[in-house]
Every structure is written in C-alpha cells, then in structure tokens.
Amino acid sequence: MTFSSLEQRMAHGYIDMLPSFVPDENAPVSVSEQEQFYVLIKSLYQLAYDEPLLFVTALHGDDAFPTRYKKAYGKPALIGDMRKFTKAINALLTAMFLLGKGEDVTLNKRQRAVLSRLGIDGTANLPAAWKWMASKDGANISKFSHCLFDDGYPYTSEIYARLLGSHAFKKIENWMAGQGYKRHDIYHIIASDCNLTLTIANPKWGADAPRGGHEYKIRHTGISAQYDDYTANPAVIGLCIPNGMKAYLENFDTMEKPLQAFVVSKTKKCDKCGYCVQTDKTGSRLLAYTAVEFEGKGYKLCNYYPGYGYSWTSIDDGTADMIIEMLSFMDKFAPDKVKI
C-alpha cells in the first residue's frame, strides 16, 4: 500500500490499530459518552492522516522498510523521520491522558490547534468518558489511545484477526482456547515500538507471564501478534517456540511428514554465521545445528533463531493448520508441572 507521504503512512497505523467500538456496559459513564470519546480518538487519527502538517512542519516521500530488520535496507535516517511524526501524535495522546487524570498540562500551539479542530476548546470541562478512561482502575496510555473500554473484551484478537486473516486467525485462536492457552495483552516488548501486542500462551510451560513477542527469551508455546508501523506489511504473527529448536529437531523423525516439510521450510539452515560459538575461546565448540533427513536430502537445521523464520504478515487456513500442528507437537515436551 502506498501513501501520499511518509507521515500519512504512519498515521494509517493508528487507524489500523483502532478496534471497532465496543463499550463497557457496566461503566460509570454511559454508552453514548463512551462512543463520544471513541469518535474523538478516531477523528484525531483521521485528521492526522488527512492533514499531517498539523503535526509536523514538513512531509517526506513515502517509504517503508521491506522487513522488520531495518539495517539491511540501508536507510538509517528513515526510522528517525518516521518517529518524528509518531512522536508528535504520541505526545498529544499523552497530554490528553494526563489531562484526563486531572494533571496540570501545558499544551503547545499545535496541540491546541488539533484539539480545537476536534471540537475541544479549552480543557476545563473534558468529556466524562475521557476522564474515566484516564483514571479508571488499570488505566494506561495504551488502553486510552486504543479505546479499550471493557477490560474483559478481546479487542486485540479483533484487531489482529482483521489485519492478518480473520478466518485463519480465529481457527488458531479457537484451537488454543480449547487447549487451555491464555490471552495476554502486552503493551511494550523488546525491539518493537508497538504498544499493543497480543500473546496467546500455554501456561503449562510455566507460571510466569510471557514477555511478549516471538523472538526473544520465549518460555511458552503460543503465538504473538504485533504491529510494526515502519514496515511495508506492519502486522506480523509469530509462532512462539520455547527454549530454541533443539529438543524438537532432535525428535524430527517422530513428526508427521507434513510437519517435517513445514519445519524444513521454516527453520534456518546452518550457514556458519558463528553466533552459536562466538564465546568459544578454544575454537573446539561444535556448531549448534541438528542434522535431519527429509525426502532423501540432508539438512543442518539451526538450533537457535527460530523466531524470525516462523513469522507471517498474513495467514491462510493452510498456514493456520501447520501452526496448530507445530504447537501440538511442541506441547508434548511441556514440563506440565504447573497447576492450572
């Protein structure tokens, strides 16, 4: 998807990550008051998309990183240009959040102009739902800016199903629910600017909550979805593979053939990058791969780095079926020592 400017692309990310309006029926503010706040936030994001110069002094030509791994693109200034715009929007959202909490906030000229365009002239009498969303139990800037009114509603599932492939996503989610997996909304994760990610994890792997993401220090099976707005295809879903690939690759021969094909296609082949032996001072440590054979051909599959290979920017039913098969296989190795 292309945009008229880089700033318009970044504004589109806020629109993408806004769920449909679902109020909290038991809130101390009315449904109509919650809808008024929702319309305000939605209008803010649409205004940023339509008139980005309200937020910054200059626009840049549209661009995006092809993947989440920015360095390979060779444009080190691009991320800074992107973040300059999102920083302006986030600064306004933070100011709005603090105003709702009743804190003393000084708005700059641009922020006052934007709020005026949205029908907010002065901050003495803010809408009731605005103040409630900033001050209710468990309030945070992510819930505020994404209009997550009802703490029991799965907004993130709705968002990521829409962005990644609704039928396939729900197939995976429904299977995991039947197996006892638990949903976690996680607001900040390593190596991502996304402030609203979803992880669905199997608690049989441990009582500790997942950290979020699908690449670093994974301790539970499951999936993780996030939105990296600096990429050409921002939404990504990743398979959470606990403790690296070694245990599963060592049992490659026990997999059904379709799962073997899936694992061979998605697992990194050893290219002697040296990561696994970088701390070896003796030069005698063996490379960390597992040799497997599939359809008469041998492969040296890396025991590390499962995260980046097992991720998708969209999913169909076939991919969903293989994710389910892989989760089911990995769960055979769960310590299962935690009482659920």
PyMOL commands that set and color helices and strands:
alter all, ss='L'
color gray80, all
select helices_A, chain A and resi 6-16+31-50+52-54+70-73+78-100+109-117+128-135+141-146+155-164+166-178+203-205+246-249+252-254+257-266+275-277+317-333
alter helices_A, ss='H'
color red, helices_A
select strands_A, chain A and resi 182-186+197-201+222-227+235-240+289-294+297-302+311-312
alter strands_A, ss='S'
color yellow, strands_A
deselect
rebuild
show_as cartoon
